[in-house]
Amino acid sequence: MSSASSFQLKKVSNETLWLETRKITIVIIGAVLNAIALNLFLIPANVFASGFTGLAQLISNILADFTPVFLSTGILLLILNIPAIILGWLRVGKMFTVYSLLSVGFTTIALEIIPVVEVSPDILLNAVFGGVIAGVGVGFTLKWGASTGGMDIIAMILSRLNDKPVGIYFFMMNAVIILAASMLFGWEKGLYTLVTLYVSTRMIDAIHTRHEKLTAMIVTNKSAEVKKAIHEKLVRGITIVPAKGAFTDEPKEMLIIVITRYELFELERIIHKVDPYAFTNIIQTTGIFGFFRKDD
């Protein structure tokens, strides 16, 4: 192997290591923020989070109030995620599942370390600030191409099996949590849980996106290189349209690609690496007709 090839390999290896280190750091920060939202705001106020986290809260409260058995939210969150992690490994993707496992593991650890303390007796403040902090944690985790596990994995698998949007399954899970909380602990708790869900969703929207599919329009004069790099990482079709700069009259090409929200981080990284000067517009995709690969 030549010295130039060896240097290039070492450079790529160092870049990958640095990227993975930052990604893991973001996952840990997101997990800690989620634990803070729960132990300092939501759990003391008896307000519930979304997805598997809210389900773990609900089961923990039911066990504590109606049985002699007690299991903490952190332990229940880990137990609920075990079958989801196994399914994710088999059906979704290994790296995606590994980061989901890291997120769940660190969230469980943080929930056990951080004490449950009532910061404020005001239930509305707890619902709002809990939703904000949890939304920030989830938003940054998604932005860096990772997942918080649990419902993300289950919803993706069900979506592929039944050809229905991922959002339907999130809505169904959260509806069950809100109804159960309202019936068992009072309708006021259910209404404040709605406030938390709304606030956390808005924070995720601001930081990343909750849209299930996105369309990227990439204007570049390195279309061949960008296309090759995308196909090496993502199994997605690309449409290429001729384009021209209005001010410079420079001939370019526009690449149009539809992706899932979990692929956005990887796409951004590819474009920045191949052509930092490319202009990219990311828009929400409300529907698709025709073939869209779902089993990658």
KEKE-3310 file (N, C-alpha, C; in steps of 0.2 Angstrom, whole numbers, plus 5000, padded with zeros to 4 digits):
npx = (5004:5003:5010:5002:4989:4988:4988:4976:4967:4969:4965:4951:4947:4950:4941:4929:4929:4929:4917:4908:4911:4906:4892:4889:4891:4881:4869:4870:4869:4856:4849:4851:4845:4832:4830:4831:4820:4810:4812:4813:4802:4791:4787:4786:4775:4765:4763:4763:4775:4778:4776:4786:4792:4782:4773:4780:4781:4767:4764:4773:4767:4754:4757:4763:4752:4741:4746:4757:4769:4783:4791:4804:4802:4813:4819:4808:4807:4818:4815:4803:4809:4817:4811:4808:4821:4827:4818:4821:4835:4834:4825:4826:4839:4856:4865:4857:4849:4859:4862:4850:4849:4859:4854:4843:4849:4857:4848:4840:4850:4853:4840:4840:4850:4848:4839:4821:4814:4803:4803:4794:4778:4768:4758:4756:4768:4777:4772:4775:4789:4794:4790:4797:4811:4812:4809:4819:4830:4826:4825:4838:4844:4838:4842:4855:4855:4852:4842:4828:4824:4812:4796:4799:4806:4796:4785:4791:4793:4780:4774:4781:4776:4762:4760:4757:4757:4771:4767:4754:4755:4762:4753:4742:4748:4751:4738:4732:4740:4736:4722:4722:4729:4720:4708:4713:4719:4713:4705:4711:4725:4727:4724:4735:4745:4743:4747:4761:4764:4761:4770:4783:4783:4783:4796:4804:4800:4806:4820:4823:4814:4797:4792:4788:4793:4804:4809:4823:4831:4844:4856:4869:4886:4893:4887:4888:4898:4891:4880:4885:4891:4879:4873:4881:4879:4865:4850:4842:4832:4836:4832:4838:4839:4842:4849:4852:4862:4855:4861:4874:4874:4879:4880:4872:4866:4851:4848:4835:4828:4820:4818:4818:4815:4825:4836:4841:4851:4863:4862:4864:4877:4884:4882:4889:4902:4905:4902:4903:4898:4886:4868:4855:4838:4827:4811:4795:4787:4771:4765:4767:4767:4770:4785:4794:4807:4806:4812:4825)
npy = (4994:5011:5026:5037:5031:5025:5036:5042:5032:5032:5045:5045:5035:5041:5052:5045:5040:5051:5056:5046:5047:5060:5057:5048:5055:5065:5057:5052:5065:5068:5057:5060:5073:5069:5061:5071:5079:5070:5065:5077:5085:5079:5066:5070:5078:5069:5069:5063:5057:5054:5040:5025:5029:5036:5026:5017:5025:5026:5012:5010:5019:5013:5000:5005:5011:5002:4989:4979:4979:4987:4995:5005:5019:5020:5006:4999:5005:5000:4987:4986:4990:4980:4969:4977:4982:4970:4966:4977:4975:4964:4968:4982:4988:4987:4996:5007:5001:4999:5012:5016:5007:5011:5024:5021:5013:5023:5032:5025:5023:5036:5040:5032:5037:5051:5060:5059:5074:5087:5101:5112:5116:5119:5112:5115:5122:5111:5102:5110:5113:5101:5095:5103:5101:5087:5087:5094:5085:5073:5079:5083:5070:5064:5072:5070:5058:5047:5037:5036:5024:5011:5016:5022:5011:5001:5007:5010:4997:4992:5001:4997:4984:4986:4996:5010:5027:5031:5040:5037:5026:5032:5041:5032:5025:5036:5040:5030:5031:5043:5042:5031:5037:5047:5040:5033:5042:5054:5066:5078:5076:5069:5079:5088:5080:5080:5093:5092:5083:5091:5102:5095:5090:5101:5106:5096:5098:5110:5108:5097:5086:5080:5075:5061:5058:5066:5077:5080:5093:5095:5106:5107:5107:5096:5084:5070:5065:5068:5060:5047:5046:5046:5035:5025:5025:5026:5018:5024:5030:5043:5057:5067:5084:5096:5112:5129:5143:5158:5171:5169:5161:5149:5132:5119:5104:5097:5087:5076:5068:5057:5054:5046:5052:5048:5046:5059:5065:5058:5060:5074:5075:5068:5077:5089:5084:5080:5091:5105:5118:5116:5119:5115:5111:5106:5099:5095:5080:5075:5064:5049:5042:5027:5018:5016:5012:5002:4993:4994)
npz = (5000:4996:5002:5001:5000:5012:5020:5016:5020:5034:5037:5033:5043:5055:5054:5053:5066:5074:5071:5075:5089:5092:5089:5098:5110:5108:5109:5122:5129:5125:5131:5145:5146:5144:5155:5165:5162:5165:5179:5186:5182:5175:5181:5196:5194:5190:5176:5160:5148:5130:5119:5123:5134:5141:5142:5151:5162:5165:5168:5179:5188:5190:5195:5207:5213:5213:5216:5227:5221:5215:5202:5195:5183:5175:5175:5170:5157:5151:5151:5143:5131:5127:5119:5108:5103:5099:5089:5081:5077:5069:5059:5056:5055:5059:5064:5067:5077:5087:5091:5096:5107:5115:5118:5125:5136:5142:5146:5155:5165:5169:5174:5185:5192:5194:5206:5210:5210:5215:5207:5205:5212:5203:5191:5177:5174:5176:5166:5154:5154:5156:5144:5135:5138:5136:5123:5117:5120:5112:5100:5096:5096:5086:5075:5074:5068:5075:5086:5099:5102:5106:5103:5091:5083:5083:5077:5064:5059:5059:5050:5038:5037:5035:5027:5030:5037:5048:5058:5062:5071:5081:5085:5090:5100:5109:5111:5118:5130:5135:5137:5146:5157:5160:5164:5175:5183:5183:5173:5172:5173:5161:5152:5154:5150:5137:5134:5137:5127:5115:5117:5117:5104:5096:5099:5094:5081:5079:5081:5073:5064:5063:5052:5042:5029:5018:5005:4996:4987:4978:4972:4962:4955:4954:4952:4948:4957:4969:4967:4967:4980:4988:4984:4988:5002:5004:5000:4989:4976:4963:4955:4941:4936:4924:4928:4930:4936:4940:4941:4938:4926:4926:4922:4930:4939:4946:4959:4964:4978:4988:5005:5022:5038:5046:5038:5036:5042:5038:5024:5024:5029:5019:5008:5012:5013:5000:4991:4998:4994:4988:4985:4995:4997:5009:5010:5016:5013:5009:5003:4993:4977:4968:4968:4983:4992:5007:5015:5019)
capx = (5000:5007:5010:4996:4983:4988:4986:4969:4964:4970:4961:4944:4946:4950:4935:4923:4930:4927:4909:4904:4911:4901:4886:4887:4890:4874:4865:4871:4866:4849:4846:4852:4840:4826:4829:4830:4813:4805:4813:4812:4796:4785:4785:4783:4768:4761:4761:4766:4778:4775:4779:4788:4794:4776:4770:4784:4778:4760:4765:4776:4761:4749:4760:4764:4745:4736:4749:4762:4775:4786:4797:4805:4801:4820:4819:4802:4808:4823:4811:4799:4813:4821:4809:4809:4828:4828:4815:4825:4841:4832:4821:4827:4846:4860:4868:4851:4847:4864:4861:4844:4850:4863:4850:4838:4853:4859:4842:4839:4855:4852:4834:4841:4855:4845:4834:4815:4813:4798:4806:4789:4772:4763:4758:4757:4775:4780:4771:4778:4796:4796:4790:4803:4818:4812:4809:4826:4834:4824:4826:4845:4846:4836:4846:4862:4854:4851:4835:4827:4822:4805:4791:4802:4807:4790:4782:4794:4792:4772:4773:4783:4771:4755:4760:4754:4762:4773:4764:4748:4756:4764:4746:4739:4752:4750:4731:4731:4743:4732:4716:4723:4731:4714:4704:4715:4722:4709:4705:4716:4732:4727:4725:4741:4749:4742:4751:4768:4765:4762:4776:4789:4783:4785:4803:4807:4800:4811:4827:4824:4808:4794:4789:4790:4797:4807:4811:4829:4833:4852:4858:4877:4890:4897:4881:4890:4901:4886:4875:4889:4892:4873:4871:4886:4876:4858:4847:4836:4832:4838:4830:4843:4836:4846:4848:4857:4862:4852:4866:4881:4873:4883:4876:4872:4861:4848:4846:4829:4828:4815:4821:4815:4818:4831:4841:4842:4858:4867:4862:4868:4884:4887:4883:4894:4908:4907:4901:4901:4895:4879:4862:4850:4832:4823:4804:4790:4783:4765:4763:4771:4764:4775:4789:4798:4810:4804:4815:4832)
capy = (5000:5017:5031:5042:5028:5024:5043:5043:5028:5035:5051:5042:5031:5047:5056:5041:5039:5058:5057:5042:5049:5065:5055:5044:5060:5068:5052:5053:5071:5067:5053:5064:5078:5065:5059:5077:5080:5065:5065:5084:5089:5075:5061:5073:5081:5064:5070:5057:5058:5051:5033:5020:5032:5037:5019:5015:5030:5024:5006:5011:5022:5008:4996:5008:5013:4996:4983:4980:4979:4994:4996:5012:5021:5018:4999:4997:5008:4996:4980:4987:4991:4974:4966:4982:4982:4963:4967:4982:4972:4959:4971:4989:4989:4985:5003:5011:4998:5000:5019:5015:5003:5016:5029:5018:5011:5029:5035:5021:5024:5043:5040:5029:5041:5058:5059:5062:5080:5092:5108:5117:5113:5121:5106:5117:5123:5105:5099:5113:5113:5094:5094:5107:5098:5080:5088:5095:5079:5069:5082:5082:5063:5062:5077:5066:5051:5041:5036:5035:5017:5010:5017:5023:5005:4997:5011:5009:4990:4991:5005:4993:4979:4988:5002:5015:5031:5030:5044:5034:5022:5036:5044:5027:5024:5042:5041:5025:5033:5049:5039:5027:5041:5051:5036:5030:5047:5060:5069:5084:5073:5068:5086:5091:5076:5083:5099:5090:5080:5096:5106:5091:5089:5108:5107:5092:5101:5116:5106:5092:5086:5074:5073:5055:5058:5072:5078:5085:5095:5097:5110:5106:5106:5089:5079:5063:5063:5067:5054:5041:5046:5045:5028:5021:5025:5026:5014:5028:5033:5050:5060:5073:5089:5101:5118:5135:5149:5164:5177:5167:5157:5143:5126:5114:5099:5097:5080:5076:5062:5056:5050:5046:5057:5045:5047:5066:5067:5055:5064:5081:5073:5066:5083:5093:5081:5080:5098:5110:5123:5114:5122:5110:5113:5100:5100:5090:5076:5073:5058:5047:5037:5024:5013:5019:5006:5002:4987:4995)
capz = (5000:4995:5008:5000:5001:5019:5023:5015:5024:5041:5037:5034:5049:5060:5053:5056:5073:5077:5069:5080:5095:5093:5089:5105:5115:5108:5112:5130:5131:5124:5137:5151:5146:5144:5162:5169:5161:5169:5186:5189:5180:5173:5186:5202:5193:5187:5169:5156:5142:5124:5117:5128:5141:5144:5144:5157:5168:5167:5171:5186:5193:5191:5200:5214:5216:5214:5218:5231:5218:5213:5197:5193:5176:5171:5174:5165:5150:5148:5150:5137:5125:5125:5112:5102:5101:5096:5082:5077:5075:5064:5054:5054:5054:5065:5067:5070:5083:5092:5094:5100:5113:5119:5120:5131:5141:5146:5149:5161:5170:5171:5178:5192:5196:5195:5210:5208:5215:5213:5206:5206:5213:5197:5186:5171:5173:5175:5159:5149:5155:5155:5137:5131:5139:5133:5115:5115:5120:5107:5093:5094:5095:5079:5071:5073:5064:5080:5088:5106:5103:5108:5098:5084:5080:5082:5072:5058:5057:5058:5044:5033:5036:5034:5022:5033:5039:5055:5063:5064:5076:5087:5088:5093:5107:5114:5113:5124:5136:5137:5139:5152:5162:5162:5167:5181:5188:5182:5166:5172:5171:5154:5148:5155:5146:5130:5134:5136:5120:5111:5118:5115:5097:5093:5100:5089:5074:5078:5080:5068:5060:5064:5046:5040:5023:5016:4998:4996:4981:4979:4966:4962:4949:4955:4952:4947:4963:4974:4966:4968:4987:4991:4982:4993:5009:5005:4994:4986:4969:4962:4949:4940:4932:4922:4931:4928:4940:4937:4941:4934:4920:4927:4921:4936:4939:4953:4961:4968:4982:4994:5011:5028:5043:5049:5034:5034:5045:5033:5018:5025:5030:5012:5003:5015:5012:4993:4989:5003:4991:4985:4988:4996:5000:5012:5011:5019:5008:5012:5000:4987:4972:4965:4972:4988:4996:5014:5019:5020)
cpx = (5004:5006:5004:4990:4983:4986:4979:4965:4964:4965:4953:4943:4946:4943:4929:4923:4927:4919:4906:4905:4907:4894:4884:4887:4883:4869:4864:4868:4858:4846:4846:4846:4833:4824:4828:4822:4808:4806:4812:4806:4790:4782:4783:4776:4763:4758:4765:4769:4775:4779:4781:4789:4787:4773:4774:4782:4772:4760:4767:4771:4756:4751:4761:4757:4741:4739:4754:4769:4777:4792:4798:4804:4807:4820:4814:4804:4813:4819:4807:4803:4817:4818:4809:4816:4829:4825:4819:4831:4839:4829:4822:4834:4850:4863:4863:4849:4852:4863:4855:4845:4855:4859:4846:4843:4855:4853:4840:4844:4854:4845:4835:4846:4852:4839:4827:4814:4808:4801:4800:4782:4766:4763:4759:4764:4779:4779:4774:4786:4798:4796:4795:4809:4818:4812:4816:4831:4832:4826:4834:4847:4844:4840:4852:4861:4853:4843:4834:4825:4814:4800:4793:4803:4801:4786:4785:4793:4784:4771:4775:4778:4764:4754:4756:4759:4764:4769:4757:4749:4759:4757:4742:4741:4750:4743:4729:4734:4739:4725:4717:4725:4724:4709:4706:4717:4718:4710:4710:4723:4732:4727:4731:4746:4749:4746:4758:4769:4766:4768:4782:4789:4785:4793:4806:4806:4805:4818:4828:4818:4804:4790:4792:4794:4798:4809:4817:4830:4840:4854:4866:4880:4894:4891:4883:4893:4896:4881:4879:4890:4885:4871:4875:4883:4869:4855:4841:4837:4833:4836:4835:4839:4841:4844:4854:4856:4859:4857:4872:4880:4877:4879:4877:4867:4858:4846:4840:4829:4823:4818:4817:4818:4824:4837:4844:4849:4863:4868:4865:4875:4888:4888:4888:4901:4910:4907:4898:4897:4888:4874:4857:4844:4828:4816:4800:4787:4777:4762:4767:4767:4770:4779:4794:4800:4809:4808:4822:4833)
cpy = (5006:5022:5035:5038:5026:5030:5044:5039:5030:5041:5049:5039:5036:5051:5052:5040:5045:5058:5052:5044:5055:5062:5051:5050:5064:5063:5052:5059:5071:5063:5056:5069:5074:5063:5065:5079:5076:5066:5072:5087:5084:5070:5064:5076:5076:5066:5065:5060:5054:5044:5029:5023:5034:5031:5016:5019:5027:5017:5006:5014:5017:5003:4999:5009:5007:4990:4984:4980:4986:4993:5003:5013:5019:5010:4997:5000:5003:4989:4981:4988:4985:4970:4971:4982:4975:4964:4972:4979:4967:4963:4978:4990:4989:4992:5007:5008:4999:5007:5019:5012:5008:5021:5027:5016:5017:5032:5031:5022:5031:5043:5037:5033:5048:5057:5062:5068:5085:5099:5113:5113:5114:5115:5109:5119:5116:5102:5103:5112:5105:5092:5097:5103:5091:5081:5090:5089:5074:5072:5082:5075:5062:5066:5073:5059:5045:5041:5035:5028:5017:5011:5018:5016:5001:5001:5010:5002:4989:4995:5001:4987:4980:4994:5008:5020:5030:5034:5041:5030:5026:5039:5038:5026:5030:5042:5036:5027:5039:5046:5035:5032:5045:5047:5034:5036:5054:5063:5075:5081:5071:5074:5089:5087:5078:5089:5097:5087:5086:5100:5102:5091:5096:5109:5102:5095:5107:5114:5101:5092:5080:5072:5066:5054:5065:5072:5083:5086:5098:5100:5110:5105:5100:5084:5072:5061:5063:5061:5047:5040:5044:5037:5023:5020:5024:5022:5018:5030:5040:5052:5067:5077:5094:5108:5123:5140:5155:5170:5175:5164:5151:5136:5121:5109:5099:5090:5080:5069:5062:5052:5050:5051:5054:5045:5054:5067:5064:5058:5071:5080:5072:5073:5087:5090:5081:5087:5102:5116:5122:5117:5116:5113:5106:5102:5094:5086:5073:5066:5056:5042:5034:5020:5018:5013:5007:4997:4988:4996)
cpz = (5000:5001:5007:5002:5009:5023:5023:5019:5032:5042:5038:5040:5055:5060:5055:5063:5077:5076:5074:5087:5097:5093:5095:5110:5114:5110:5119:5132:5131:5129:5143:5152:5147:5152:5166:5168:5165:5176:5190:5188:5180:5179:5193:5201:5191:5181:5165:5150:5136:5124:5123:5134:5145:5147:5151:5163:5170:5171:5178:5191:5195:5196:5207:5217:5218:5216:5223:5228:5215:5208:5195:5185:5172:5170:5169:5158:5147:5147:5143:5130:5122:5119:5106:5099:5097:5089:5078:5074:5069:5058:5051:5051:5060:5068:5070:5076:5089:5095:5098:5107:5117:5122:5126:5137:5145:5149:5155:5167:5173:5175:5185:5196:5198:5200:5208:5213:5211:5213:5207:5207:5207:5192:5179:5169:5172:5168:5154:5149:5154:5147:5133:5132:5136:5125:5113:5115:5114:5100:5091:5093:5088:5074:5069:5070:5069:5082:5096:5107:5104:5102:5091:5080:5079:5077:5065:5055:5055:5051:5038:5031:5033:5029:5024:5036:5046:5060:5066:5071:5082:5090:5092:5100:5112:5116:5119:5130:5139:5140:5146:5158:5165:5166:5174:5186:5187:5176:5166:5170:5163:5149:5148:5151:5139:5129:5133:5130:5115:5111:5115:5107:5094:5094:5095:5082:5073:5077:5074:5064:5063:5057:5044:5034:5021:5009:4999:4989:4981:4972:4967:4955:4949:4956:4952:4954:4969:4974:4968:4976:4990:4990:4986:5000:5009:4999:4992:4979:4968:4955:4947:4935:4930:4926:4929:4933:4937:4936:4937:4928:4920:4926:4927:4935:4946:4954:4966:4971:4987:4999:5017:5033:5046:5045:5033:5037:5040:5027:5019:5026:5023:5008:5006:5013:5004:4990:4994:5000:4988:4989:4989:5000:5002:5013:5013:5013:5011:5009:4994:4983:4969:4970:4977:4992:5003:5018:5019:5027)
residu = (MET:SER:SER:ALA:SER:SER:PHE:GLN:LEU:LYS:LYS:VAL:SER:ASN:GLU:THR:LEU:TRP:LEU:GLU:THR:ARG:LYS:ILE:THR:ILE:VAL:ILE:ILE:GLY:ALA:VAL:LEU:ASN:ALA:ILE:ALA:LEU:ASN:LEU:PHE:LEU:ILE:PRO:ALA:ASN:VAL:PHE:ALA:SER:GLY:PHE:THR:GLY:LEU:ALA:GLN:LEU:ILE:SER:ASN:ILE:LEU:ALA:ASP:PHE:THR:PRO:VAL:PHE:LEU:SER:THR:GLY:ILE:LEU:LEU:LEU:ILE:LEU:ASN:ILE:PRO:ALA:ILE:ILE:LEU:GLY:TRP:LEU:ARG:VAL:GLY:LYS:MET:PHE:THR:VAL:TYR:SER:LEU:LEU:SER:VAL:GLY:PHE:THR:THR:ILE:ALA:LEU:GLU:ILE:ILE:PRO:VAL:VAL:GLU:VAL:SER:PRO:ASP:ILE:LEU:LEU:ASN:ALA:VAL:PHE:GLY:GLY:VAL:ILE:ALA:GLY:VAL:GLY:VAL:GLY:PHE:THR:LEU:LYS:TRP:GLY:ALA:SER:THR:GLY:GLY:MET:ASP:ILE:ILE:ALA:MET:ILE:LEU:SER:ARG:LEU:ASN:ASP:LYS:PRO:VAL:GLY:ILE:TYR:PHE:PHE:MET:MET:ASN:ALA:VAL:ILE:ILE:LEU:ALA:ALA:SER:MET:LEU:PHE:GLY:TRP:GLU:LYS:GLY:LEU:TYR:THR:LEU:VAL:THR:LEU:TYR:VAL:SER:THR:ARG:MET:ILE:ASP:ALA:ILE:HIS:THR:ARG:HIS:GLU:LYS:LEU:THR:ALA:MET:ILE:VAL:THR:ASN:LYS:SER:ALA:GLU:VAL:LYS:LYS:ALA:ILE:HIS:GLU:LYS:LEU:VAL:ARG:GLY:ILE:THR:ILE:VAL:PRO:ALA:LYS:GLY:ALA:PHE:THR:ASP:GLU:PRO:LYS:GLU:MET:LEU:ILE:ILE:VAL:ILE:THR:ARG:TYR:GLU:LEU:PHE:GLU:LEU:GLU:ARG:ILE:ILE:HIS:LYS:VAL:ASP:PRO:TYR:ALA:PHE:THR:ASN:ILE:ILE:GLN:THR:THR:GLY:ILE:PHE:GLY:PHE:PHE:ARG:LYS:ASP:ASP)
# end
